[in-house]
Amino acid sequence: MSKRDLYEVLGVDRNADDDTIKKAFRKLALQHHPDRNPGDKQAEVRFREVSEAYRQAVLAHPPYQEWLAAAKKEPWIIPKYEL
């Protein structure tokens, strides 16, 4: 996977909100999914790239960071997290 900017990979602006990022990911994931493109190695590589970019966007998401900190502080009480 190339080390491009995750927002560039997803085709969204750096100031994009969560819904925009999620919609862009879903659109690209469906477009490049290996099941929809059997035998196409480029589509498979692009699918992995898009998936990794989305994963990084979620991990960098401030509410997720707060949820993660709360879960580490009190692991027996894991709060529900929704993106």
Backbone torsions as a table, in degrees:
resi	resn	phi	psi	omega
1	MET	NA	136.0	177.9
2	SER	-73.7	159.0	-177.7
3	LYS	-97.4	54.9	177.7
4	ARG	-82.3	164.1	176.8
5	ASP	-63.0	134.2	-176.0
6	LEU	-61.7	-32.5	178.8
7	TYR	-71.0	-35.4	176.6
8	GLU	-65.3	-42.9	179.6
9	VAL	-60.8	-42.5	-179.3
10	LEU	-81.1	-12.2	178.4
11	GLY	73.1	33.4	179.4
12	VAL	-124.4	163.6	177.4
13	ASP	-74.2	152.6	179.4
14	ARG	-60.3	-26.4	-179.1
15	ASN	-94.6	14.5	-177.4
16	ALA	-64.6	144.2	178.1
17	ASP	-81.6	173.7	-175.7
18	ASP	-59.5	-42.0	-178.5
19	ASP	-64.5	-39.8	179.3
20	THR	-64.6	-42.4	179.4
21	ILE	-64.5	-43.7	-179.7
22	LYS	-63.8	-43.5	179.2
23	LYS	-63.6	-42.1	179.4
24	ALA	-63.4	-42.2	178.5
25	PHE	-61.7	-48.8	-177.6
26	ARG	-60.9	-41.4	179.1
27	LYS	-62.3	-48.9	-178.7
28	LEU	-68.9	-36.7	179.4
29	ALA	-64.3	-42.4	177.0
30	LEU	-65.6	-41.2	-178.5
31	GLN	-64.0	-38.8	-173.7
32	HIS	-107.4	8.4	-177.3
33	HIS	-61.9	135.5	-178.5
34	PRO	-58.3	-30.3	178.5
35	ASP	-68.9	-28.2	178.2
36	ARG	-87.5	-15.0	-179.0
37	ASN	-131.4	63.9	-176.9
38	PRO	-61.8	132.1	178.4
39	GLY	81.8	-3.7	-179.1
40	ASP	-93.4	101.9	-177.3
41	LYS	-67.4	-33.3	178.6
42	GLN	-63.6	-41.1	178.5
43	ALA	-64.8	-39.4	179.0
44	GLU	-64.1	-42.9	178.1
45	VAL	-64.6	-43.1	179.7
46	ARG	-64.9	-39.0	178.0
47	PHE	-61.2	-45.0	178.3
48	ARG	-63.1	-40.9	179.8
49	GLU	-63.1	-44.8	179.9
50	VAL	-65.4	-41.8	-179.9
51	SER	-63.7	-42.6	179.1
52	GLU	-66.7	-39.8	178.3
53	ALA	-62.5	-42.1	179.3
54	TYR	-66.3	-41.1	178.5
55	ARG	-59.9	-43.3	179.0
56	GLN	-66.2	-37.0	178.4
57	ALA	-64.2	-40.1	179.4
58	VAL	-68.4	-43.1	-179.1
59	LEU	-65.9	-28.8	179.7
60	ALA	-85.2	-5.6	-176.7
61	HIS	-67.8	121.3	-176.7
62	PRO	-53.6	-44.2	177.9
63	PRO	-62.7	-32.3	176.6
64	TYR	-66.8	-39.7	178.7
65	GLN	-62.3	-40.5	177.6
66	GLU	-65.1	-42.2	178.5
67	TRP	-62.3	-43.9	-179.6
68	LEU	-62.5	-42.3	178.7
69	ALA	-63.0	-41.6	179.0
70	ALA	-65.9	-39.2	179.8
71	ALA	-67.5	-34.3	178.4
72	LYS	-74.1	-34.0	-178.3
73	LYS	-69.2	-43.3	-179.7
74	GLU	-132.1	79.9	-174.7
75	PRO	-64.7	-20.3	179.3
76	TRP	-77.9	-14.7	176.8
77	ILE	-121.8	91.1	-178.4
78	ILE	-93.2	113.5	-179.9
79	PRO	-70.5	152.6	178.1
80	LYS	-73.5	136.5	178.1
81	TYR	-122.5	129.5	175.4
82	GLU	-129.2	133.9	178.3
83	LEU	-86.7	NA	NA
